[in-house]
């Protein structure tokens, strides 16, 4: 751990420094500063001159359920990345954690987490979530993807048929929905 990380990690009395975040429901979470600094939005907020670490930062675009998941993700990721610096196996453990993190989530909840992670600028989480969505739509039909994302078909039947004929290769090998 670098000297700056140690400084940010411990308060004068030996306790870890906490950052307070207030969600869209008004719930206040006190989280360890090193975890909070994984949220680039939070990091930028507290780097502004005159902003005290004791302030409660409102994060109105994030609800409590998503914040809990994001905190857990960042906490575990930091732990595994520190471990990876010293152990070969930890990188595999980190990849497994990423896979397990999204395994049982509904696509709707994944989309909510993407919005929250994007707002907070948690890059590692965004990467994991976006890959999860990409994996879920891989080899799926246009109709399936439209339904998943709530996209209305604005082509006439004739226009769609013409596109299907012109780009027939794009419709080959599509999984059953």
N, C-alpha and C positions, 0 to 999 in steps of 0.2 A: 504494500500500500504506500503510495507516495505521501510526502509530508503534507501536501495540500489536502489529499483525501483524509488523512488522519485529522488535520485541523478541522475540516468540515464534518468529520464523523463524531467528534467528541466535544461536548460542552466543557466549560471550566471545571465543573464538579464531576467529570468523568462520564456523565450520561451523554447519550447521543443527541445531537441537535435535531430538533423536529421542525417541520414546516407544516402549517395549517392550510388546508384546502377546503373550500365550501362548495358542495355540489349543487346541482339544480334544485334538489329538494330541500336545500338549506342545511343538510347534514355536514358537520365539520369533521374532517379526518386529520389527525396529526400523524404524519409519516416521517420516517428518518430522512434527513436532508440528502444523504447520498442517493437514496431511492428517488426522491422528488426531483433531483437534478437530472435524472434520466428523462424527465418530461421537459423537452426543450422550451415549451411555453412557460413553464414554471421557472426554469433557469433564467430565461430572458427577463421575466417579471422581477425576480429578485436581484438581478444584476443592475437594474436601473438605479441610478444614484438617488438616495433619499428613501428607498424602500427598505423597511426594516424586516428582518427575519421573523419578528413577532407578529407581523401583519397576517391576516387571514386572506388568502387569495381566493376570490370567487372563480369558479370554473362552471359557469352557467350552462355550458353545452354538454356537460357530463353528468350522468346520474350516478347514484351511489353504487348500484350493482356493478356497473361497468368499471367504476373507479377501484372497487375491491379487486376485480379480476386484473386490472392493469397494475395495481400495487403488487399483487402476488407474482405476476409475470416479471416485473422489474426486479423484485427482491430475489427471486430464484435465478434470474438471468445474471445478475451481478455476482451472486454466490458462485454460480457455475463458471463464469468467466474468470473470476479470481482463481478458482480451482484449476481451470484450464491452463493458466500460466505456469502451473507447477506439475500437472499430471496430464499424461497423454489421453487417458480414458475420458477425461472430463469433457472434451469436445464432442465425443460420441454421446455422452450423457446430456449435453446441452441440446443436441439435435433431437434426441429422444424426448426431452422435455418439451421442445417446440411442437413436436408431432402430437404428443399426449395432451398438450394444452388446448388444442382445437378439436381433438378427436370426437368428443361427445357433444359439441356445441351445435345448435341448430344454425342453419344458414342465416336466419333472421337475426339471431344474437351475434353472429360473426359480423354482420353488416353494422349493427349497433356499436360493436367494439371497434370496428374500422373508423366510424365517425368520431368516437371518443379518442382513439389513439391518434387520429389525424389532428384533431383539435389540440391535443396535448403534445403533438410531435414526438411520439415514442416510436422512433424509426425501426428498432428491432421488432417490435410487436406488429407494426404495419406490414413489415416484410413477411412475417409469419402468417398474418391474417390474409393478406393479398394472395399469397401462395396457396392458402387453403381454398379460397374462392376459385382461383384458377384451376386447381385440381378438381373441384366439384363441377366445373362446367366443361372440363376437357372432354372432347368427343360427344358432347350433348347436342341435341337438335336446336335449331333456331327457336322453335316454339318453346322448348324447355327454358332456354336462356331468357327469352322475352318474359315468360311467366315468372321466373326467379327474380328478375330485376324490375318487374312491373312495367315493361316497355310495351306500348301499344303498337300493333302492326299498322303502319300508315301506307303500306303498298296496296295497290289494287290487286286482285287475283291475277290479272294479266301481267302486271309488272313483276310480281313475285315469281310467276312461272317463267318469265323471260330470264330473270336473275338465276333461277335454279338451273335452267338449261345452259346459260352462259358460263356459270361457275359450278358445273356439276361435280367437279373434283372436291369442292368444299363440303358436299353433302354425302360423300362416300365414307363408309366406316363409322357412321354415327351410332352411338349406343342407344338402346331403347330407353325411353324416359321412365 
